[in-house]
Amino acid sequence: MVRDRLVLAAAAFDGGLDPAAFHAAPSHEEALARIEWLLEKRQRCGLVVADPGMGKSHLAATAARRLGGLGAETAVLSLRGLPEGEWLDLLLARLPLDPASRGEAVRPWLKLENRLRENTLMERPTVLVFDDLDHAPADAVDGVARLVAAGEPRFASTCVIATTTPAGIASIPDAIRHRSAVRIDLPAWTIDDAYSMDVTKTNSVLSPLVGEMIITTHYRYVSFSQISPTWWNFENAFSGKVFKEVLIYRSSFTDSQWSDFQLVK
């Protein structure tokens, strides 16, 4: 595989956005609460549905961390762009198998079943998070459907969480959609959501005075009808048009504040 020849700082396709950088709007907190409910009630499946850029992948990484803190064994795998035949090996690589199990000469699916059985016997839930299921190769979709629909006792403590777009949900098999205990929709951000994120990020690196100037300037050029968390980020405050407007406030900056602003820009 091509990725075996590359030196990467992190595993490819792990959906591994840093949960520490996740800014949870109220809609995200509600989504995380519903995902925690899936674990608490031992539900088999849940779907997170949102348009591109609304924070599905970041939510998936954050949910995995939270559920891990509640005692679950978690694995996150992004299915977008995967070639056929690789999803199961990548999933197993994200599970903490012992060396003997990892090197065992058995089929990958049997390795997965053995791990799920072990966790069930240990009364330890397993949460498998699949990001971008609507962009997954056919064999991965079939495998996720098999996990969701399986009735054997070894799957009793397994919970599958998948993300998709509204446009892609029709491509997801009925075996997954009908077994989903809850559909979690992520709406566009409100003005308050965007303001809260900007205040948090600017105040972490700049003085509140400078941060307020940047945020106020930023708002003068944005339509708030549909705000995407991916688009609405700190760098937008420094786009060319906005930065020119901030120059108006140069006389209000101390030398130290202006240096900080230039550094961050």
C-alpha positions as CSV (number, residue, x, y, z in Angstrom):
1,M,0.0,0.0,0.0
2,V,1.2,3.5,-0.8
3,R,0.9,4.8,2.8
4,D,3.4,2.1,3.9
5,R,6.1,4.0,2.1
6,L,5.3,7.3,3.7
7,V,6.5,8.7,7.0
8,L,3.4,10.2,8.6
9,A,3.1,12.1,11.9
10,A,-0.3,10.4,12.4
11,A,-2.2,7.5,11.0
12,A,-4.0,8.2,7.8
13,F,-7.8,8.0,7.7
14,D,-8.1,8.0,11.5
15,G,-10.4,11.0,11.5
16,G,-8.0,12.2,14.2
17,L,-8.8,15.9,14.6
18,D,-7.6,17.1,17.9
19,P,-10.5,17.0,20.3
20,A,-8.8,19.7,22.5
21,A,-9.3,22.2,19.6
22,F,-13.0,21.4,19.3
23,H,-15.3,24.3,20.1
24,A,-18.7,22.9,21.0
25,A,-21.7,25.0,20.1
26,P,-24.9,24.1,22.0
27,S,-26.0,21.9,19.0
28,H,-22.7,20.0,19.4
29,E,-23.2,19.5,23.1
30,E,-26.7,18.1,22.4
31,A,-25.2,15.8,19.8
32,L,-22.5,14.6,22.3
33,A,-25.2,14.0,24.9
34,R,-27.2,11.8,22.5
35,I,-24.1,9.8,21.6
36,E,-23.4,9.3,25.3
37,W,-27.0,8.1,25.5
38,L,-26.3,5.4,22.9
39,L,-23.5,4.1,25.1
40,E,-25.5,4.3,28.3
41,K,-28.5,2.4,26.8
42,R,-26.3,-0.1,24.9
43,Q,-27.8,0.8,21.6
44,R,-26.2,-0.7,18.5
45,C,-26.1,2.2,16.1
46,G,-26.5,6.0,15.7
47,L,-26.2,8.3,12.7
48,V,-24.8,11.8,12.7
49,V,-26.1,13.8,9.8
50,A,-24.9,17.2,8.7
51,D,-23.8,19.2,5.6
52,P,-20.1,19.3,4.7
53,G,-18.1,21.6,7.1
54,M,-20.6,21.4,10.0
55,G,-18.2,19.6,12.3
56,K,-19.0,15.9,11.9
57,S,-15.4,14.7,11.9
58,H,-14.4,16.9,14.8
59,L,-17.5,15.7,16.7
60,A,-16.6,12.1,16.0
61,A,-13.1,12.5,17.4
62,T,-14.5,14.4,20.5
63,A,-17.2,11.7,21.0
64,A,-14.6,9.0,20.9
65,R,-12.5,10.7,23.6
66,R,-15.6,11.3,25.8
67,L,-16.8,7.7,25.5
68,G,-13.3,6.4,26.2
69,G,-13.5,8.4,29.4
70,L,-16.7,6.6,30.3
71,G,-15.0,3.2,30.0
72,A,-15.6,2.3,26.4
73,E,-12.9,1.0,24.0
74,T,-13.1,3.4,21.0
75,A,-11.8,3.5,17.4
76,V,-12.3,6.2,14.8
77,L,-11.9,5.5,11.1
78,S,-12.5,7.9,8.2
79,L,-13.8,5.9,5.3
80,R,-13.6,8.7,2.7
81,G,-11.1,7.9,0.0
82,L,-10.3,4.4,1.1
83,P,-9.6,1.8,-1.6
84,E,-11.5,-1.5,-1.6
85,G,-10.2,-4.1,0.8
86,E,-8.4,-1.9,3.4
87,W,-11.0,-0.7,5.9
88,L,-10.8,-3.7,8.1
89,D,-7.0,-3.7,8.5
90,L,-7.1,0.0,9.3
91,L,-9.8,-0.5,11.9
92,L,-7.9,-3.3,13.6
93,A,-4.8,-1.1,13.7
94,R,-6.8,1.3,15.8
95,L,-7.9,-1.3,18.3
96,P,-5.5,-2.1,21.2
97,L,-4.9,-5.8,20.3
98,D,-2.2,-7.6,22.1
99,P,0.8,-8.7,20.0
100,A,-0.3,-12.3,19.9
101,S,-3.7,-11.5,18.7
102,R,-2.4,-9.0,16.2
103,G,0.0,-11.5,14.7
104,E,-2.4,-14.4,14.7
105,A,-2.8,-16.0,11.3
106,V,-6.5,-15.7,11.0
107,R,-8.8,-13.6,8.8
108,P,-9.2,-10.0,9.8
109,W,-12.9,-10.3,10.4
110,L,-12.3,-13.1,12.8
111,K,-9.7,-10.9,14.6
112,L,-12.4,-8.2,15.0
113,E,-15.0,-10.7,16.2
114,N,-12.5,-12.1,18.8
115,R,-11.8,-8.6,20.1
116,L,-15.5,-7.7,20.3
117,R,-16.2,-11.0,22.1
118,E,-13.3,-10.3,24.6
119,N,-14.7,-6.9,25.3
120,T,-18.2,-8.3,25.8
121,L,-16.9,-10.9,28.3
122,M,-15.1,-8.1,30.1
123,E,-18.3,-6.1,30.2
124,R,-16.4,-3.4,28.3
125,P,-18.4,-1.7,25.5
126,T,-16.8,-1.1,22.1
127,V,-17.6,2.0,20.2
128,L,-16.6,2.1,16.5
129,V,-16.9,5.5,14.9
130,F,-17.0,5.5,11.1
131,D,-16.7,9.0,9.5
132,D,-18.0,9.8,6.0
133,L,-19.9,6.5,5.6
134,D,-21.6,7.9,2.5
135,H,-18.2,8.2,0.8
136,A,-17.0,4.7,1.8
137,P,-16.1,1.9,-0.6
138,A,-18.7,-0.8,-1.0
139,D,-17.0,-3.5,1.1
140,A,-16.7,-1.1,4.0
141,V,-20.4,-0.2,3.9
142,D,-21.2,-3.9,3.8
143,G,-18.9,-4.5,6.8
144,V,-20.5,-1.7,8.8
145,A,-23.9,-3.0,8.0
146,R,-22.9,-6.5,9.1
147,L,-21.7,-5.1,12.4
148,V,-24.9,-3.2,12.9
149,A,-27.2,-6.1,12.0
150,A,-25.3,-8.9,13.8
151,G,-27.4,-10.6,16.5
152,E,-24.7,-12.9,18.0
153,P,-23.8,-12.4,21.7
154,R,-20.3,-11.3,20.9
155,F,-21.7,-8.1,19.3
156,A,-23.9,-7.3,22.3
157,S,-21.6,-4.6,23.7
158,T,-20.8,-3.0,20.3
159,C,-22.0,0.4,19.3
160,V,-21.5,1.8,15.8
161,I,-21.6,5.5,15.2
162,A,-21.5,6.7,11.6
163,T,-21.5,10.2,10.0
164,T,-23.0,11.2,6.7
165,T,-24.4,14.1,4.8
166,P,-28.1,14.6,4.2
167,A,-27.5,14.1,0.5
168,G,-25.6,10.8,1.1
169,I,-28.0,9.2,3.6
170,A,-30.0,7.6,0.8
171,S,-27.0,5.6,-0.2
172,I,-26.7,4.0,3.2
173,P,-28.2,0.5,3.4
174,D,-31.5,0.0,5.2
175,A,-29.7,-2.4,7.5
176,I,-27.9,0.6,9.0
177,R,-30.6,3.2,8.8
178,H,-33.4,1.1,10.3
179,R,-31.2,-0.1,13.2
180,S,-30.1,3.4,14.1
181,A,-31.6,4.2,17.5
182,V,-31.2,8.0,16.9
183,R,-30.5,10.4,14.1
184,I,-28.4,13.3,15.2
185,D,-28.6,16.4,13.0
186,L,-26.0,19.2,13.2
187,P,-27.5,22.5,12.2
188,A,-25.7,25.6,10.9
189,W,-24.2,27.8,13.6
190,T,-25.9,30.8,14.9
191,I,-24.3,34.2,15.3
192,D,-23.9,33.5,19.0
193,D,-22.1,30.2,18.3
194,A,-19.7,32.0,15.9
195,Y,-19.1,34.9,18.4
196,S,-18.4,32.4,21.2
197,M,-15.8,30.6,19.2
198,D,-14.1,33.8,18.1
199,V,-14.0,35.2,21.6
200,T,-12.5,31.9,23.0
201,K,-9.8,31.7,20.3
202,T,-8.8,35.4,20.1
203,N,-8.6,35.8,23.9
204,S,-6.3,32.7,24.1
205,V,-3.6,34.5,22.0
206,L,-4.5,38.2,22.1
207,S,-5.7,40.7,24.7
208,P,-9.5,40.9,25.0
209,L,-9.3,44.5,23.6
210,V,-7.6,43.4,20.4
211,G,-9.8,40.3,20.1
212,E,-12.9,42.4,20.3
213,M,-11.7,44.8,17.5
214,I,-11.0,41.8,15.2
215,I,-14.3,40.1,15.9
216,T,-16.3,43.3,15.4
217,T,-14.5,43.9,12.1
218,H,-15.0,40.3,11.1
219,Y,-18.8,40.6,11.5
220,R,-19.1,43.5,9.2
221,Y,-18.4,41.3,6.2
222,V,-20.2,38.0,6.9
223,S,-23.7,36.8,6.1
224,F,-24.9,34.7,9.0
225,S,-27.7,32.7,7.3
226,Q,-25.5,29.6,7.1
227,I,-22.4,29.4,9.3
228,S,-20.2,26.4,8.9
229,P,-17.8,25.6,11.8
230,T,-15.1,24.5,9.4
231,W,-15.4,27.8,7.4
232,W,-15.8,30.0,10.5
233,N,-12.4,29.8,12.0
234,F,-9.8,32.1,13.4
235,E,-8.0,32.6,10.1
236,N,-11.1,34.2,8.5
237,A,-10.5,37.2,10.8
238,F,-7.3,37.9,8.9
239,S,-8.6,37.7,5.3
240,G,-7.3,40.5,3.2
241,K,-10.5,42.7,3.2
242,V,-11.0,42.3,6.9
243,F,-7.3,42.9,7.7
244,K,-7.5,46.2,5.8
245,E,-10.4,47.3,8.0
246,V,-8.5,46.4,11.1
247,L,-5.8,48.8,10.1
248,I,-8.3,51.6,11.0
249,Y,-7.9,50.6,14.6
250,R,-4.0,50.8,14.5
251,S,-3.9,53.9,16.6
252,S,-5.8,52.1,19.4
253,F,-3.3,49.3,19.7
254,T,-0.3,49.4,22.0
255,D,3.0,48.4,20.4
256,S,2.8,45.1,22.2
257,Q,-0.8,44.4,21.1
258,W,0.0,45.2,17.5
259,S,3.1,42.9,17.6
260,D,0.8,40.1,18.9
261,F,-1.7,40.8,16.2
262,Q,0.9,40.7,13.4
263,L,2.4,37.5,14.9
264,V,-0.9,35.7,14.9
265,K,-1.8,36.9,11.4
